[in-house]
Amino acid sequence: MSNRPAPNWHPDPSGKHELRYWDGATWTDRVMSHGKESIDAATGTHIPLGKQSADRVQQQVVEQAGVSPAGVGGGSIFSEPILVVNQKWKTIEVNSEYAVYDQNGKQIAAVRQVGQSTFKKALRIMGDIDQYLTHKLQIVDMAGNVQLTLTRPRKFIKSRVEIGDGAGRPIGSVVQKNMIGKINFGLEAGGTTVGSINAENWRAWNFRIEDHTGSEVARITKTWEGLTKTMFTTADNYVLQIHRPLEEPLRCLVVASALSVDTALKQDSRGLS
C-alpha cells in the first residue's frame, strides 16, 4: 500500500507560491496564492541560506543575548533548546527571508515569504503601506520540507499571526493585545489562551514567553548588529531560548513566536522591531 498522501493542495515546496497541487504521485503545475489559481511549472526548492559563521552565531548566543549553552538538541526547530534567527541583510526589504541556526551555528531551517505579487513588492519599495496587506511565510528545514506556516492577515491597528503545520492545517494564533505601553501577545489555540508573549520594554526588543499559568517557558532576545546595519538595513536578529520541553500546541507556537513577533510588529513602525 502506498504511503503517499491523497491528491490535495499543500504549501508549495518551491517557495514561489502559497500552495501547489499534489496529484497523489507528483507536484503539478497548478499553484495558488491569495485564493487565485494559476499555472507555474514546478522547479527546485528555494532555501534561504545564512551567511553567518558558526563563531558569529555562538557570539550572538553567549555574548550578545547572554544565554548559556544548553544541552544537545535533536537537530530540528522542534527539538533544539536554543534557536538563532537571523534575517538576511537588505538595504530595501522586498521579500522577507531568515536563516535559523542551532546554538552551535549550524543552519537547521529557513524562513521564506511566499505568494508575493509584483504589485506588493513595489509597495514595499515605495513605502510602508504594505503593513496593511496580508503576509505569508513558510518555515522549512534544510531539505525544503515545510515545517510551519505563518500568515499575518491584513490589519488596521492590532496584528494577528495565524500558525499552521507543514500541511497548512491550523495550530493556533499569536494575537496582539494592546497598542500602548509594553506590547503583549496572546498565544491562542482552539479558542483557549495557552500562553503569552510579553515585551520587557516599550521598544519591544526583548520578550518573555509564558504558559497559561504565567510561568516563563522561553525568552526572545534581540541581538545588536551595530549602528550601521541597524540604520541602513532591515536585518533583525533574535535568539530564542526555550527553558524546558513543551507540550503541543504550545511548543509550535513558541517556536513560531520569534518570527511571529517580528512579522507582527515590523510591518508597522520600524522603530518597534
C-alpha positions in Angstrom: 0.0 0.0 0.0 1.3 3.5 -0.9 2.2 5.9 1.9 1.8 8.9 -0.5 -0.8 11.5 0.6 -4.1 11.8 -1.3 -4.4 14.5 -4.0 -4.8 17.9 -2.4 -3.4 21.4 -2.1 -0.3 21.8 0.0 2.2 24.5 0.8 4.3 25.0 -2.3 7.7 23.2 -1.7 9.4 25.6 -4.2 8.6 28.6 -2.1 7.3 30.6 -5.0 3.6 30.4 -4.2 1.4 29.7 -1.2 0.0 26.4 -2.4 0.8 23.8 -5.1 -1.5 20.8 -6.1 -0.2 17.3 -5.3 -2.0 14.8 -7.6 -1.2 11.8 -5.5 2.1 11.0 -7.3 3.8 14.2 -8.1 3.7 18.0 -7.8 1.7 19.6 -10.6 1.9 23.0 -12.3 -1.3 24.2 -10.6 -0.5 26.8 -8.0 -2.5 29.2 -5.8 -1.7 32.4 -4.0 -4.2 34.6 -2.1 -7.1 32.4 -3.3 -6.2 32.7 -7.0 -5.2 29.7 -9.0 -2.7 29.9 -11.8 -0.1 27.7 -13.7 3.6 27.6 -13.0 5.9 24.7 -13.6 7.4 23.0 -10.5 11.0 24.0 -10.0 13.7 23.4 -7.4 13.2 24.3 -3.8 14.4 27.8 -2.7 16.0 27.6 0.8 17.4 31.0 2.0 21.0 30.3 3.2 22.5 32.3 6.0 26.0 33.8 5.8 26.9 33.8 9.5 29.9 31.8 10.6 29.5 29.3 13.5 31.7 31.6 15.7 29.5 34.6 15.0 26.3 32.7 15.8 27.8 31.4 19.1 28.8 35.0 19.9 25.2 36.1 19.4 24.1 33.5 21.9 26.6 33.9 24.6 27.9 37.4 24.4 25.0 39.4 23.0 22.0 37.5 24.3 23.7 36.4 27.5 22.4 32.8 27.0 24.4 29.9 28.4 24.9 26.9 26.1 22.2 24.3 26.7 22.1 20.5 26.3 22.3 18.8 22.9 19.2 19.1 20.8 17.7 16.9 18.2 18.7 19.0 15.2 15.3 20.4 14.3 13.4 23.6 15.2 11.2 21.5 17.4 13.9 19.8 19.5 16.6 22.4 19.9 16.6 24.4 23.2 18.2 27.5 21.5 17.4 28.9 18.1 19.2 31.8 16.5 17.1 33.6 13.9 19.0 35.9 11.5 17.2 38.0 8.8 19.0 38.3 5.5 20.6 41.8 5.3 18.9 44.0 2.7 19.0 47.7 2.2 15.4 47.5 0.9 13.3 44.6 2.0 11.2 43.2 -0.8 10.9 39.6 0.3 11.4 38.6 4.0 14.0 35.8 4.4 15.6 34.4 7.6 18.2 31.7 8.4 17.6 29.7 11.6 20.6 28.2 13.4 21.2 26.0 16.4 23.3 27.2 19.3 26.5 25.8 17.6 26.0 27.9 14.5 24.7 25.1 12.2 21.8 26.2 10.0 18.9 23.9 10.6 16.0 25.8 8.9 15.0 28.9 7.0 12.0 31.2 6.6 10.8 32.4 3.3 8.0 34.7 2.3 5.6 33.2 -0.3 2.8 34.5 -2.5 4.1 38.0 -3.0 2.8 39.6 -6.2 4.9 42.1 -8.2 2.5 44.8 -7.0 3.1 44.1 -3.4 6.8 44.1 -3.9 6.6 47.5 -5.4 4.6 48.7 -2.4 7.3 47.6 -0.1 9.9 49.6 -2.1 7.8 52.8 -2.2 6.6 52.9 1.4 5.0 51.3 4.5 1.6 50.7 3.0 2.3 47.0 2.8 1.8 46.9 6.6 -2.0 46.7 5.8 -1.6 43.8 3.4 -1.6 40.0 4.1 1.9 38.4 4.6 2.6 34.7 4.3 5.7 32.8 5.3 6.9 29.2 5.5 9.4 27.7 7.9 11.3 25.0 6.0 14.0 22.5 7.0 17.3 22.2 5.0 15.7 19.7 2.7 12.9 22.2 1.8 10.2 20.4 3.8 7.6 22.9 5.2 7.6 22.7 9.0 5.3 25.6 9.9 3.3 28.3 8.0 2.7 31.8 9.2 0.0 34.1 7.9 -0.4 37.7 9.1 -3.8 38.8 7.6 -4.2 42.4 6.5 -4.6 44.7 9.6 -5.6 48.1 10.6 -4.4 48.5 14.2 -3.6 45.3 16.0 -1.8 42.3 14.4 -2.7 38.7 14.4 -0.5 35.9 13.1 -2.0 32.5 12.3 0.2 29.5 12.7 -0.2 26.3 10.7 1.6 23.0 10.4 3.6 21.7 7.4 0.4 20.9 5.5 -1.2 24.3 6.4 -3.6 22.9 9.0 -4.3 25.5 11.7 -2.4 25.1 15.0 -3.2 28.5 16.7 -2.6 32.2 16.6 -0.4 34.9 18.0 -2.7 37.9 18.8 -1.6 41.4 19.7 -3.4 42.5 22.9 -2.5 46.2 23.2 -1.2 49.3 21.4 0.0 51.4 24.3 2.9 50.6 26.6 4.8 47.3 26.5 3.4 45.2 23.7 1.8 41.9 24.7 0.5 39.0 22.6 -1.7 36.1 23.5 -0.9 32.5 22.3 -4.3 31.0 21.4 -5.3 27.6 20.2 -8.8 26.1 19.9 -10.4 29.1 21.4 -8.2 28.9 24.5 -5.3 31.1 25.6 -2.3 28.7 26.1 0.4 31.3 26.8 1.5 34.8 26.2 4.4 36.9 24.8 5.3 39.9 26.9 7.6 42.7 25.8 10.0 43.8 28.5 10.3 47.4 27.4 8.3 49.8 25.3 10.5 49.4 22.2 9.6 45.7 22.1 13.2 44.4 21.7 13.1 41.5 24.2 10.2 39.3 25.1 9.3 36.9 27.9 7.1 33.9 26.9 4.8 32.4 29.5 2.5 29.4 29.6 -1.2 29.7 30.7 -0.2 29.7 34.4 2.1 32.7 34.0 5.3 30.7 34.3 8.2 31.7 32.0 8.9 28.9 29.5 11.0 30.8 26.9 12.7 34.1 26.1 13.3 36.1 22.9 16.3 38.4 22.9 17.1 40.7 20.0 20.8 40.9 19.3 22.5 44.1 18.3 24.2 44.2 14.8 25.9 47.5 15.1 24.8 51.1 14.3 25.5 50.9 10.5 23.5 47.7 9.9 20.7 48.8 12.2 20.2 52.2 10.5 20.8 51.2 6.9 19.4 47.6 6.5 16.3 45.8 7.6 18.1 42.9 9.3 16.6 41.7 12.6 18.3 39.0 14.6 16.9 37.1 17.6 17.9 34.4 20.0 15.0 32.1 21.2 15.8 30.2 24.4 13.3 27.5 25.4 13.7 26.6 29.1 12.1 23.1 29.1 10.4 20.6 26.8 6.9 21.9 25.9 3.7 20.2 25.1 1.6 20.8 22.0 0.3 23.2 20.8 2.4 25.5 23.0 5.6 24.1 21.5 4.8 25.1 17.9 3.5 28.4 19.0 6.7 29.2 21.0 8.9 28.1 18.1 7.0 30.3 15.7 6.8 33.2 18.2 10.3 34.6 17.5 9.2 35.1 13.8 5.6 36.0 14.6 6.7 38.9 16.8 8.9 40.3 14.1 6.3 39.8 11.4 3.5 41.3 13.5 5.4 44.4 14.5 7.8 45.0 11.7 5.2 45.9 9.2 4.2 48.7 11.5 6.6 51.3 12.9 10.1 50.3 12.1 11.2 51.6 15.5 9.2 48.9 17.3 11.1 45.9 15.9 
